[in-house]
Amino acid sequence: MAGIYIHIPFCKQRCRYCAFYSSTLYNIKEEYVKALCRELQERRHYIGNETVETIYLGGGTPSTLTIGQLRTICDTVYSTYPVSSSPEVTIECNPDDLTPEFLEQLRGLPFNRISMGVQSFNDEQLKRLGRRHSAEGARKAVRNARAAGYGNISIDLMFALPGSTADEWLYDLKSAIELKPDHLSAYNLMYEEGTPLYRDLCSGKITELGEEENVEQFGMLIDSMKAAGYRHYEISNFALPGKESRHNSSYWNDTPYIGCGAAAHSYNGTSREWNIADIKAYIEGMESGKRIFEVEHLTEEERYNDTILTRLRTANGIPLTWIKERFNERLNAYLLRAAEKEIALGNLKEENGHLSLTEKGVFISDAVIRELIYV
């Protein structure tokens, strides 16, 4: 089993999170789609003969492409790879792209799951984040997707937004739950160097929330989602029963995947590789038959660390027999020694042969993971 990730790095305006900008003056989307499809075809053997169970179109986002361009990408995938008879096929969308007209056309393509970056239901915060949709626009997008027949909808939220209060965050959570999404991802706002938000932070225009407020909002997230019937199956992810993201779960479960497009990453079990991020350079490389990418061959210790970093974030945790079968005795012994200390502190628990975070450990997961990493 394997997955395909396709990166569409375009945005309709310069926002604070999309890496690339595309306007009528810089319209290279058609060339990009051609290069992307060429990569999909030329690298079809990267995942061997594994059946493709998940397909994910993400980035900045795919809903900025035309239906014709999306159809070309889907046709290329299905004609090139052995796709499962019941795959999970996700498309990331901007909320304000999800008009009834667009959704009606989208239904003619294989997508059966929609993920949208709502981020907040506070219009002031959305403007600060550089988002072009409104809170009501996000609500309307979810309603439109339901009316179009989509039964698997995921939304993203951000917490610890600058100047936000506990009451404002609770309003965001209640607003999200009222929409009854099948899946919700919530991420702590990160101030990345070079972004407008980072410059605003440095200049004093906005203030970063303190650790105490951050932890409080994370706790509110967990409590609210659990009370609404969602399973907290990964630190940042919540789902109704049976609606866990199959594609994201493949990242956490060491499943091979191929990533195509500018800045896309791939993993085959022993190495990782990633394409150049610059769109023009990516296109030129594919057109010349010389894909521009870097590769990293993983040592056993690096693969062990990756396992700790990903699987310990999940509710199921790390199967100890899996560690013993895949890694040498030295690493297995190292994990057991490190875990023993964290179990004694109440940060980890061992149940049914699985090592996982306790409720206490979830709040300090980064610190716990550091203790188990092999240096």
C-alpha positions as CSV (number, residue, x, y, z in Angstrom):
1,M,0.0,0.0,0.0
2,A,1.2,3.5,-0.8
3,G,0.1,7.1,-1.1
4,I,0.5,10.0,-3.6
5,Y,0.9,13.6,-2.5
6,I,0.6,16.3,-5.2
7,H,1.7,19.8,-4.3
8,I,-0.1,22.7,-6.0
9,P,1.7,25.8,-4.7
10,F,-0.5,28.6,-5.9
11,C,-2.6,31.3,-4.3
12,K,-5.0,33.9,-5.6
13,Q,-3.3,36.6,-3.6
14,R,-0.2,37.2,-1.4
15,C,-1.3,35.7,1.9
16,R,0.8,34.9,4.9
17,Y,1.0,31.2,4.6
18,C,1.0,30.3,0.9
19,A,4.5,30.0,-0.4
20,F,3.8,31.1,-4.0
21,Y,1.8,33.7,-5.7
22,S,0.0,33.5,-9.0
23,S,-1.9,36.2,-10.9
24,T,-2.8,36.9,-14.5
25,L,0.6,38.5,-14.8
26,Y,2.4,35.4,-13.6
27,N,0.2,32.7,-15.1
28,I,2.3,29.5,-15.3
29,K,-0.3,27.1,-14.0
30,E,-0.7,25.3,-17.3
31,E,3.1,24.8,-17.6
32,Y,3.2,23.6,-14.0
33,V,0.4,21.0,-14.5
34,K,2.3,19.7,-17.6
35,A,5.5,19.4,-15.6
36,L,3.6,17.8,-12.7
37,C,2.0,15.1,-14.9
38,R,5.3,14.4,-16.5
39,E,6.9,13.8,-13.1
40,L,4.0,11.5,-12.1
41,Q,4.6,9.4,-15.2
42,E,8.4,9.4,-15.1
43,R,8.5,8.4,-11.4
44,R,5.8,5.7,-11.4
45,H,8.2,3.0,-10.3
46,Y,9.3,4.9,-7.1
47,I,6.7,3.1,-5.0
48,G,7.1,-0.2,-7.0
49,N,3.9,-2.1,-7.6
50,E,2.3,-1.0,-4.4
51,T,-1.4,-0.3,-4.6
52,V,-2.2,3.4,-4.2
53,E,-4.7,3.7,-1.3
54,T,-4.6,7.5,-0.8
55,I,-4.2,10.5,-3.1
56,Y,-3.9,14.0,-1.7
57,L,-3.8,17.3,-3.6
58,G,-2.5,19.9,-1.2
59,G,-0.4,23.1,-1.1
60,G,-1.5,26.5,-1.6
61,T,-4.2,25.4,-2.8
62,P,-5.5,23.1,-5.6
63,S,-8.9,24.8,-5.8
64,T,-7.1,27.7,-7.6
65,L,-6.7,25.4,-10.6
66,T,-9.4,25.0,-13.3
67,I,-11.6,21.9,-13.4
68,G,-9.8,21.0,-16.6
69,Q,-6.4,21.1,-15.0
70,L,-7.6,19.1,-12.0
71,R,-9.1,16.5,-14.4
72,T,-5.7,16.2,-16.3
73,I,-3.9,15.5,-13.0
74,C,-6.5,12.9,-11.9
75,D,-6.5,11.2,-15.3
76,T,-2.7,11.0,-15.2
77,V,-2.7,9.4,-11.7
78,Y,-5.3,6.8,-12.6
79,S,-3.7,5.9,-15.9
80,T,-0.3,5.6,-14.5
81,Y,-0.6,4.0,-11.0
82,P,-2.5,0.9,-9.7
83,V,-5.1,2.8,-7.7
84,S,-7.2,0.9,-5.1
85,S,-10.9,0.3,-5.9
86,S,-11.8,2.4,-2.8
87,P,-9.1,5.0,-2.3
88,E,-9.3,8.2,-0.2
89,V,-8.9,11.1,-2.6
90,T,-8.5,14.5,-0.9
91,I,-8.4,18.0,-2.3
92,E,-7.5,21.0,-0.2
93,C,-9.7,24.0,-1.0
94,N,-9.9,27.7,-0.1
95,P,-13.4,28.2,1.5
96,D,-14.3,31.0,-0.9
97,D,-13.6,28.7,-3.9
98,L,-16.3,26.3,-2.8
99,T,-19.2,27.7,-4.8
100,P,-22.1,25.5,-5.8
101,E,-20.9,25.8,-9.4
102,F,-17.4,24.7,-8.6
103,L,-18.5,21.9,-6.4
104,E,-20.9,20.6,-9.1
105,Q,-18.0,20.4,-11.5
106,L,-15.7,18.9,-8.9
107,R,-18.2,16.0,-8.4
108,G,-17.3,14.8,-11.8
109,L,-13.7,14.0,-10.5
110,P,-12.6,11.2,-8.1
111,F,-12.4,13.4,-5.0
112,N,-14.3,12.0,-2.1
113,R,-12.8,14.2,0.7
114,I,-12.5,17.9,1.0
115,S,-10.1,19.7,3.4
116,M,-10.4,23.4,3.9
117,G,-8.2,25.9,5.8
118,V,-10.8,27.8,7.9
119,Q,-8.2,28.9,10.6
120,S,-10.6,31.1,12.6
121,F,-14.2,32.2,12.8
122,N,-13.1,35.7,13.8
123,D,-13.0,38.1,10.9
124,E,-10.4,40.3,12.5
125,Q,-8.1,37.4,13.0
126,L,-8.6,36.2,9.4
127,K,-7.6,39.6,8.1
128,R,-4.5,39.5,10.4
129,L,-3.6,36.1,9.0
130,G,-4.0,37.4,5.4
131,R,-6.9,35.1,4.6
132,R,-9.3,36.2,1.9
133,H,-12.4,34.4,3.2
134,S,-14.7,35.5,6.0
135,A,-16.1,33.5,8.9
136,E,-19.5,33.4,7.2
137,G,-17.8,32.4,4.0
138,A,-16.3,29.4,5.7
139,R,-19.6,28.4,7.1
140,K,-21.2,28.7,3.7
141,A,-18.4,26.6,2.1
142,V,-19.1,23.7,4.5
143,R,-22.8,23.9,3.8
144,N,-22.2,24.0,0.0
145,A,-19.9,21.0,0.2
146,R,-22.6,19.0,2.2
147,A,-25.3,20.0,-0.3
148,A,-23.0,18.8,-3.2
149,G,-22.9,15.4,-1.6
150,Y,-19.5,15.3,0.2
151,G,-19.7,13.1,3.2
152,N,-16.1,13.6,4.3
153,I,-15.2,17.1,5.1
154,S,-12.1,18.3,7.2
155,I,-11.4,21.8,8.4
156,D,-8.3,23.3,9.8
157,L,-8.1,25.7,12.8
158,M,-5.3,27.7,14.4
159,F,-5.0,28.4,18.1
160,A,-2.8,30.7,20.1
161,L,-3.5,33.5,17.6
162,P,-2.0,36.9,18.5
163,G,-4.0,38.6,21.2
164,S,-6.7,35.9,21.3
165,T,-8.5,35.1,24.5
166,A,-9.9,31.9,25.9
167,D,-13.4,33.0,25.1
168,E,-12.5,33.8,21.5
169,W,-10.9,30.4,21.1
170,L,-14.0,28.7,22.6
171,Y,-16.1,30.6,20.1
172,D,-14.0,29.2,17.3
173,L,-14.4,25.7,18.6
174,K,-18.1,26.0,19.1
175,S,-18.5,27.4,15.6
176,A,-16.5,24.5,14.1
177,I,-18.4,21.9,16.0
178,E,-21.8,23.4,14.9
179,L,-20.8,22.7,11.3
180,K,-20.3,19.0,12.2
181,P,-17.2,18.4,10.1
182,D,-16.1,14.8,9.9
183,H,-12.5,15.7,10.7
184,L,-10.7,18.7,12.4
185,S,-7.1,19.6,12.5
186,A,-5.9,22.3,14.9
187,Y,-2.4,23.7,14.9
188,N,-0.5,26.1,17.1
189,L,0.3,29.3,15.2
190,M,4.0,29.4,14.2
191,Y,5.8,32.7,13.4
192,E,8.0,31.8,10.5
193,E,10.9,34.1,9.7
194,G,10.3,36.2,6.6
195,T,6.5,36.2,6.8
196,P,4.4,39.4,7.4
197,L,3.3,37.9,10.7
198,Y,6.9,37.5,11.9
199,R,7.7,41.1,10.9
200,D,4.6,42.3,12.8
201,L,5.7,40.3,15.8
202,C,9.3,41.8,15.7
203,S,7.9,45.3,15.2
204,G,5.6,45.0,18.2
205,K,2.4,45.3,16.2
206,I,1.2,42.0,17.6
207,T,2.1,40.0,20.7
208,E,2.7,36.2,20.9
209,L,0.7,34.4,23.5
210,G,2.5,33.0,26.5
211,E,3.0,29.3,27.3
212,E,0.3,29.3,29.9
213,E,-2.3,30.7,27.5
214,N,-1.1,28.3,24.8
215,V,-1.5,25.3,27.0
216,E,-4.9,26.5,28.2
217,Q,-6.2,26.7,24.6
218,F,-4.8,23.3,23.7
219,G,-6.6,21.8,26.7
220,M,-9.9,23.6,25.6
221,L,-9.4,22.0,22.2
222,I,-9.1,18.5,23.5
223,D,-12.0,18.8,26.0
224,S,-14.4,20.4,23.4
225,M,-13.7,17.9,20.7
226,K,-14.0,14.9,22.9
227,A,-17.2,16.2,24.4
228,A,-18.6,16.6,20.8
229,G,-17.8,12.9,20.0
230,Y,-14.5,13.3,18.2
231,R,-11.6,10.9,18.7
232,H,-8.3,12.5,19.4
233,Y,-6.3,10.2,17.3
234,E,-3.2,12.3,16.7
235,I,-1.9,15.3,18.7
236,S,-3.3,17.8,16.2
237,N,-6.1,15.8,14.7
238,F,-9.6,14.8,15.7
239,A,-12.2,12.7,13.8
240,L,-15.6,11.2,14.1
241,P,-15.5,7.4,14.2
242,G,-14.2,6.0,10.9
243,K,-13.3,9.4,9.5
244,E,-9.6,9.5,10.4
245,S,-7.4,10.8,7.6
246,R,-6.1,7.7,5.9
247,H,-3.5,9.7,4.0
248,N,-2.1,11.5,7.1
249,S,-2.1,8.2,8.9
250,S,0.2,6.8,6.3
251,Y,2.9,9.4,7.2
252,W,2.7,8.3,10.8
253,N,2.7,4.6,10.1
254,D,5.8,4.4,7.9
255,T,3.8,3.9,4.6
256,P,5.8,4.7,1.4
257,Y,4.5,7.7,-0.6
258,I,5.5,9.6,-3.7
259,G,5.4,13.4,-3.6
260,C,5.2,15.3,-6.9
261,G,5.4,19.0,-7.6
262,A,7.6,21.8,-6.5
263,A,8.8,21.3,-2.9
264,A,7.1,17.9,-2.6
265,H,8.7,15.2,-0.5
266,S,8.8,11.5,-1.1
267,Y,9.6,8.5,1.1
268,N,10.2,4.9,0.2
269,G,11.2,3.3,3.5
270,T,15.0,3.8,3.3
271,S,15.4,7.3,1.9
272,R,13.7,10.7,1.5
273,E,13.8,13.0,-1.4
274,W,12.4,16.5,-2.1
275,N,12.0,18.6,-5.2
276,I,13.3,22.1,-5.6
277,A,10.8,24.6,-4.2
278,D,11.1,27.3,-7.0
279,I,8.3,26.8,-9.4
280,K,10.1,28.1,-12.5
281,A,13.2,26.0,-11.8
282,Y,11.0,22.9,-11.2
283,I,9.2,23.4,-14.5
284,E,12.5,23.9,-16.4
285,G,14.0,20.9,-14.8
286,M,11.1,18.7,-15.8
287,E,11.0,20.1,-19.3
288,S,14.7,19.4,-19.8
289,G,14.4,15.8,-18.4
290,K,16.5,16.7,-15.4
291,R,14.4,16.9,-12.2
292,I,16.0,19.1,-9.6
293,F,15.8,17.3,-6.2
294,E,17.8,16.3,-3.2
295,V,17.9,12.9,-1.5
296,E,18.7,11.7,2.0
297,H,19.6,8.1,2.6
298,L,18.4,7.2,6.2
299,T,20.5,5.4,8.7
300,E,18.9,2.9,11.1
301,E,19.1,5.5,13.9
302,E,17.4,8.1,11.7
303,R,14.6,5.7,10.8
304,Y,14.2,4.9,14.5
305,N,14.0,8.6,15.4
306,D,11.5,9.2,12.6
307,T,9.3,6.4,14.1
308,I,9.4,8.0,17.5
309,L,8.6,11.5,16.1
310,T,5.6,10.3,14.2
311,R,4.1,7.3,15.9
312,L,4.3,8.7,19.4
313,R,2.1,11.6,18.3
314,T,-0.8,9.1,17.6
315,A,-3.3,7.7,20.1
316,N,-2.2,4.2,19.2
317,G,1.4,5.0,20.0
318,I,4.3,2.7,19.2
319,P,3.9,-1.1,19.0
320,L,6.9,-2.5,20.9
321,T,7.0,-5.6,18.8
322,W,7.2,-3.4,15.7
323,I,10.3,-1.7,17.1
324,K,11.9,-5.0,18.0
325,E,11.4,-6.4,14.5
326,R,12.6,-3.4,12.6
327,F,15.5,-2.1,14.6
328,N,18.6,-3.6,16.3
329,E,18.6,-4.7,19.9
330,R,20.7,-1.6,20.9
331,L,17.9,0.8,19.8
332,N,15.2,-1.4,21.3
333,A,17.0,-1.4,24.6
334,Y,17.5,2.3,24.4
335,L,13.8,2.9,23.9
336,L,12.8,0.7,26.8
337,R,15.2,2.4,29.2
338,A,14.1,5.9,28.1
339,A,10.4,4.9,28.2
340,E,10.8,3.5,31.7
341,K,11.7,6.9,33.1
342,E,8.8,8.6,31.3
343,I,6.3,6.0,32.5
344,A,7.5,6.6,36.1
345,L,6.8,10.3,35.6
346,G,3.3,9.6,34.3
347,N,4.0,10.9,30.8
348,L,3.9,7.5,29.0
349,K,1.9,4.3,29.5
350,E,2.3,0.8,28.1
351,E,-0.9,-1.0,27.3
352,N,-1.4,-4.1,25.1
353,G,2.2,-3.9,23.9
354,H,1.9,-0.3,22.8
355,L,3.8,2.7,24.2
356,S,1.7,5.9,24.1
357,L,1.3,9.3,25.7
358,T,-0.8,9.7,28.7
359,E,-3.2,12.7,29.0
360,K,-0.5,14.5,31.0
361,G,2.1,13.5,28.4
362,V,0.1,14.9,25.5
363,F,0.6,18.5,26.9
364,I,4.4,18.0,26.9
365,S,4.7,15.7,24.0
366,D,7.8,17.5,22.5
367,A,9.7,17.1,25.7
368,V,8.7,13.4,26.0
369,I,9.7,12.7,22.4
370,R,13.1,14.3,22.9
371,E,13.8,11.9,25.8
372,L,13.2,8.9,23.5
373,I,15.1,10.2,20.5
374,Y,18.5,8.5,19.9
375,V,21.4,10.9,19.9
